[in-house]
Amino acid sequence: MKKKILVVDDEENLRLLYGGEFEDEGYAVATAASAEEAFAVFKEFRPDLVTLDVKMPGMGGIAALRAIRDIDPAVPVVMLTAYPEFKADFDVLSADAYVVKSTDLEGLKRQVRFLLGGGKQGTHPS
């Protein structure tokens, strides 16, 4: 059975890019354009991992991270942002991984493979 990833980002091009890359890696993918949409998809899709944009209109990614942890604290969450200063935010530290957006998706894909392969929070692949 394929592992399932929920991609949450307000930018459609990034949702399509990440979704396509994860599908190419063999994952089942669902996407959401907002945190609010993500909660409905989360309950229906039951993802094994969530990628979550930090800055989104409406409810931001940090608040969404807290809400996802309330729904299911065991699901790994990878925070994605173009703004590296968010890494210092205490709430972001509760995510399983933090990745600065880049045109090179290898770092993101490596984190996802690691987390879905049984990695522990706070540790990172070499």
N, C-alpha and C positions, 0 to 999 in steps of 0.2 A: 504494500500500500504506500502510495506517495505521501511524503511529508507535505504539509500545507503551510503556505506563507501568506500572510495578509500584508499588503503594501499600502501604507497610508501616507498620501502626499497630496497637497493641493495643486501641484503642477502636473497636468495631464501627461506631458511628454515624459516626465520622470516615472510616473506610474507605468506607462507603456514600456519604457526602457527597462526598469527593474523587473516588471512582470515578465517580459520576454526573456531576459537573462536568466531569471529563476526557472522559468519553464524549460529553457534550454538545458539547465542543470538537472532537470528531472523532477522538479517540484510542482505541485498543484498550487495555483496562485489565484487569489481574489484581491481586488483593489477597492480603495475608498478614497474619496476626494476631501473628506473632512473627518474630524474626530467623531462627530455625531453619527455620520454614516458608518464609520468604523465599528461602533458599538453594535449596530444592527447586524452588520456583516459578521462580526466576531461571534455573536451568539448563534448564527445560522451555520457559518463555515467551520467553526471550531479549529482555528489555526494552531499549528505546532510552534509558530514563531510569528512575530509582528515586526515589521520595519515601520518606524514612526518618525515623520518629519517634526522637527522641533517647532518651527514657526509656521503656523497656519492661521487663516482667518477664523474667527469664532473661537472655539476652544482650542488652545494651543497644545502642542505635543507633550509638554511637561504635565499639564493637567490631565491629558488623555492617558499618559503613562500611569498616573496614580489611579485613575478609574479602571484601567485594564488590570492593574495589580489587585484591585478590589474584586473584580470579576473572577480572575484566575491568576493567582500569584506565581504559579508554576510555569506559565508560558513565557519563554524568553522574548525580550524586547530589545531591538537594536534601534537606538536613536540616530537619526540622520539630520545633518544640518550643514548649511554653507557658512555658518558662523561659529568658528572654533571657540569663542569665548564662553559658549554655553557649557563647555566641558567642566568649568569651575562651579556650575550651579549644583548645589547639594542634591536636588531632586533628580537631576540627570544621572547622578552617580548610582541611583537605584536601578538604572537600566543594566542589562546584561552586557551591552557593548555600546560604544559611541563611535560613529564614523562620520568624518567630515566628507561632504559630497564632493565627488570628483568625476572626471570623465573616465578614469580608470576604476572599474568596478571590482577589480580583483580583491582588494582589501575587504570590501563588503561581502563578497561571495565567500571569502575565506572565513570571516566571522560567522556567517550563517552556517556553513558546513561544520564549523567547530561547535557551535551551540546546538545544532540538531544532532550532532554526533555524541552528545553527552558531556560537553564541556561544563565546567563549573563557573558560576558568577565570579568575576574578579580575576579570572585567569584569561590569558590570551594565547592564541596560536603563535608558534614561532615563525 
